[in-house]
Amino acid sequence: MQTILAIDTCTEVCSVSLYSRGEIISRFVQDVAKSSSLVLPLCDEVFAQAGLSVADLDVIVYTQGPGAFTGVRMCVSVVQGMSLAYDIPTLGFSTLEVMGFGAAQKYKTDKVAVALDARMREVYWGVYEEGILSAERIAKPDEIDILSSDFIGVGTGWGAYGEALSRQSGVDNFVSDFYPKSENLIALYIGKESKESDELPLPTYLRNNVAKKSLK
């Protein structure tokens, strides 16, 4: 049975989970300034509770974006450091997929419209339907997909642009204070056919000018 560390710092929250011996130990921090900076202390906490260390890990799974620029870079940097130092394989997931999966589980639905506030009157948009994330992109509220009232909307984009998103998509039921959680990363990893990679962890930004700038 694998020992798995899951890390998410890509939005306004920070969460870490450790899966070992069939049990999950989690930490979740919200409403704290620069919460992504707490990721290493949270990792220390879950390792201490489990009586394990980074060297005991079989794989690290993480959110690779899109999301807050600093949070995405923090998440990927921490995973890179652990992976390179201890030769641990990794697997990254879209923040939107993690949110879609989590909402599908919580609200017992297979139709989720994920929108994260991307600032500049844009959202990071994704449609999670029957276990598959599609339409992942950055878009204006009036450029998103036309869906239906069968969907539930989740994410901070619905809080910022709920009326416009609802008008365009046809989704009239949404939860704006819904965030990714690291334990959902573990569930996604365990259920995924394609497994970890030895490639260097990389971020996903979706906004081209930010992605180009970050690579300089």
Disulfide bonds with the S-S distance in Angstrom:
none
